[in-house]
């Protein structure tokens, strides 16, 4: 799943979230915004608009 406006795939399972949080990308993000990254996690499933 790719969300409009975001340049990367959003993790959609607990294992994927854990793996994503271990990436250099997320570690850099976390170092810049502190604990907000941990408090504002949303894993959503797409819905049909038709």
QUIDALIN-V249162 format. One record per pair of residues at least 6 apart in sequence whose ideal C-beta (glycine too) atoms are under 7 Angstrom apart, sorted by the first residue. I is the first residue (numbers start at 1). GAP is how many residues later the second one is. D is the distance in whole Angstrom. If there is no record, write none. Layout:
[[I & GAP & D] [I & GAP & D]]
This chain:
[[1 & 8 & 7] [1 & 9 & 6] [1 & 11 & 6] [1 & 45 & 6] [2 & 7 & 6] [3 & 7 & 6] [11 & 6 & 5] [11 & 9 & 4] [12 & 31 & 6] [17 & 26 & 7] [20 & 6 & 6] [29 & 8 & 6] [30 & 7 & 5]]
